[in-house]
Amino acid sequence: MKEAGIPWYEEWFDTKLYEKLYAGRDVREAKQLVDLIVEKAPPAGYPSLLDLGCGRGRHALVLANRGYSVTGVDLSARALEVAREKASEQGLEHVRFLRQDMREPLDHTFDLVLNLFTSFGYFLEEQENDKVFASVRAMLRDNGLFFIDYLNETWVRNTLVTEEEGHLDGLDYSVKRFIEDDRVHKEIHFHQRGSSQRRVYFERVNLYPLEWFVKKLETHGLELLDVWGDYDGSEFTPEQSPRLILFCRKGLI
């Protein structure tokens, strides 16, 4: 099944409305995840780091401040612009941001590759997922480490909030969520007050269980070392964990 028109992630992630809607995303939460990464892969042993799908730099900037040499890649030109502005404001020199599709590897390797906050699972065709894992492997040095932080599909199915609405900067918005074809879908509607102007954007993420990831990682020579269910490093339990965090190492195929 092919994407019709511009993929939703290329359109939505490049808007200022995206920034407004998610302006409250928790920096404390990002720091907690970085603490877990630093514990398992300290910058002294794994200095070069790739943030794959870095968005507006929420994690990349924290990681750079913790001593890593950070490269962040993303498809969204707007996201990268914001990330560069934030890095400049913080005086960070050992961080760079590049526009790159995660399915296409860069031409050099890293000690550590991260894919955080469900920056994956957007593609309709299975072969596109394989390209991502192959790209990760190609960009890892021998014995390099890979973290992928994904939603826990069981948790999402059990706790899905189907509707919400709110207001921000003169805009009314409503969000509808539903699960169909093992994907969680989100429709975001914006309405400018006092105007007939309306905008609608979409999100769609595939619901993959742990077993799916285990098989993919093995196929692509990525050895699974540990699995956590939240940013505090707690044990993964399908019914109770909000996240699915996989800690891997590049192995032999």
N, C-alpha and C positions, 0 to 999 in steps of 0.2 A: 504493500500500500504506500503510495507516494504522497508527499505533502502537496496540497493544492495551493498555488500562489506562494507568497512569502511565508516562510515558517513563522509560527507565532512568536518564537523566542527572538527572532531577528527584528521583529516590529516592536514588541512590547518592551523588551529590555533596553531599547534605545530611546525611550521616552522620558521626559521629565515627570510625567504623571506616575511612572513606576517609582521614581525617587520619593515623590510626595506620599504615595500610598504606604511605602515601606520605610519611611523615615525613622520610625521608632524601633527598628530592629536593634537588638541588644548587643552593644559592644562588650558588655560583661560576659555574655554567652560566648562571644568570639574569643575573648581572653581565656575563658575556661577551656575551650577546645585547644587553643595554642598551648596551654599548660600541659595538656595530655600529650601533645605532639613533642614538646620539648623534653618531657620525661622519657619518651621512648626513642627519640631521635634528636639528641642535643646538637646544637649548631657546631660545637667543637668537633664532632664526629661526622656530621652531615651538613656542611656549610652551604652548599648550593641547593636551592629549593625552587621548584616550579609550582605555582598555584594555577591549576588548570581549570579555567572558568572562574576567573578571579573577580568578576563583576566590578564593583566600585571600590574594591580594595579593602573591604572590611577586615579580612583575615590577613591579607598580604602585608598591610602596614603594621599590624601588631607583630607579625613574624619578623619583619625587618627591624623593628625596635628591639626584638629579642636576640638579634645578632646574626640572623641568616642573611645570605646574599640572595635576594628574592627576584625571580622573574614571574610576572603575572601575565597570563594570556586570556583573551576573551574575544568574542565576535563583535561585541557592541562598542562602537566608536565612542558613543556618549559615556558609557561606563568607564572606559579607559581614560577619557578626558577628565572625568571627576577623580579617578584614582590618582592620576598624575598631579592634579591640583592639590590633593590632600597630602601626597608625598612631599611636594614642594613646601607646603605650609609647615610640615613637620621637620623640614631640613634633612630628609632621608636621601642619602646618595647611593646606597647599595641596594636599590630597588629599581626595577624598570618594568614597563608595561607595554605589551606588544599585541597587535591585532592578529589573531590566529585562530583557525578552526581546530578544535581539540582532536578531530579525526586525522589531522595532518601533523606529524612530528616536526619539531624544530631540528636543526642540524647539529645539535650538541646535547650532551647528557648532563644529568643532575644526580645529586646524592639522594634527593628526596622529591617525590611528586605527590601533590595533594589535589584531591577533588572534593570540595567541601560544600555543605549546605545544599545537597541535592542539585548540584550543577551537572546533572547527568539524567538519562532516562527520558529525553525529549523526542527521540527519533522513533518513527513508525516502523522502520525496517530493521530487522535483527542484524543485518550485515553492517549497519552503521555503528552499532554498539561494539561489534568486533573490531572495527577500525579504531575506536577509542582505546580499547585495551591494547591493541597492537601498537598504537602510538605511545601509550604509557610505557610499555616495555622498551620500545626503541629509545626513549628519552631517559631511561634509568641506567646508571652505571652498573657494573657487576655488583651484586649484593645491595643495590640501592633499595630504598624503602618507598612504599606506596600506601597512602591513607585515602580511603574513600568514605565519605560521610553521606549516608542516604537516609531517606525516610524509612520507617518500619511499616511495611505494607499492612500488617495485621492491626497495628495501632491506628493507622489511618482509616481502615475500614470500620473499626469499632468506635472511633471518636469524631468522625467527620461532622463538622458544622456546616449544614447545607445552605444557610443564608445568613448574611449580616449586612448592615448598612451603617453609614456614617457621613461625616462632613469634614472637609478640609479646604482651607483657602478659597472660600466661595464656591466650592464644588460639593455636590451631593454624590455619593457613590453607593453602589450596592454590589454584593458579591454572591454569586450562586455557585455551589459546589455539588458535584455528583460523580459517581463512579460508573463507568461503562467500559466494557471490553478490557477489563483489568487495567484501567487507567483512571487516575483521578483528574477530573476536568474542573476548571474554574472559569467563570465568566465574570468580568469586571466591567460594570457600567458606570460611566461618569456623566453627570448632568450639570452644566453651568447654570447657576441660579439666575433667574431673570432673563434667560435665553433659551432658545430651542436647541442649542448646540448640545449634542450628545456624542460620546465616544464609547466604543466597546472593545475590550481586549480579552485575550484568552490565554490560559495556561493549561498545559496538559503534561502529566508525568506518568510514566509507566509504573505499575505496582509490581516490583520484583521481590520475591522472598529470598531469604538467606541462601537457600539451596541453588537458586539461579546464579547468584554471585559466585558461590563456591565452584560451580561447574565452569563458569566463564574464566575465573582466575586460573584454575588448573589448566584449561585449554591454552591460555596465553602465557604460561610459565611464570605465574605470579603466586608464590607460596603464601598461603594464609597463615599468619602467626597468631592472631588474636582477633576477637570480636567483642565490641562493647555496645551497650544499649543507650548510653547517654554521654554527655560531654564530661562527666565526672569520672569516666572510666568504669562505670558499673557494668555488671554482667548483663549480657543480652538475653532477654526473655521475650518471646514473641508476643505474649499477651499484655506485657506491662511496659516494655521499653519504647520510648518515643522515637529513638533513632536506631539506625543500623550502621555501625562504624567498623570498618574492616581494616586491619593492619597487616600489610603484606610485604614480602621481599622478592626481588627479582631472582628467580632460580633458573635451573636448566630446563630446556624443553626436550 
